[in-house]
């Protein structure tokens, strides 16, 4: 379910008040692959519901370059929102999810193992109110960049 960004703070507060352990993660999720699916399953296993912050098209371009995203933000939201591990999706346009984290206030913030507490600015916010940060091991060879590269190489077939 796609939650409007302007409603996410109240929405997550209501989840917490209902006794839900809210888990949050964020990313581009441009071309969904097995690495994403496994990552989101592990994220969801950390609590009662998973809120996914999805980078807007403009923020994906800033992060990944002018040829990305491949899929639009609404298409990406629909695809990740259809996964049973993802309960709620919210779009955001900032470079980092710091302001969104401050609104969601998850019990657990999940990121990929390519990050550390020192390289993750959102971690300080989560830890400031007693939340925890969980890192998911990356799945070897599974990335959107690799999918795009393979498609590009196979164009002649």
Secondary structure as UniProt FT lines:
FT   HELIX           5..7
FT   HELIX           8..17
FT   TURN            18..19
FT   STRAND          22..27
FT   HELIX           34..44
FT   TURN            45..46
FT   STRAND          49..55
FT   HELIX           57..64
FT   TURN            66..67
FT   HELIX           73..81
FT   TURN            84..85
FT   STRAND          88..92
FT   HELIX           98..104
FT   STRAND          108..112
FT   TURN            113..114
FT   HELIX           117..119
FT   HELIX           121..128
FT   TURN            129..130
FT   STRAND          132..136
FT   TURN            140..141
FT   HELIX           144..153
FT   HELIX           154..156
//
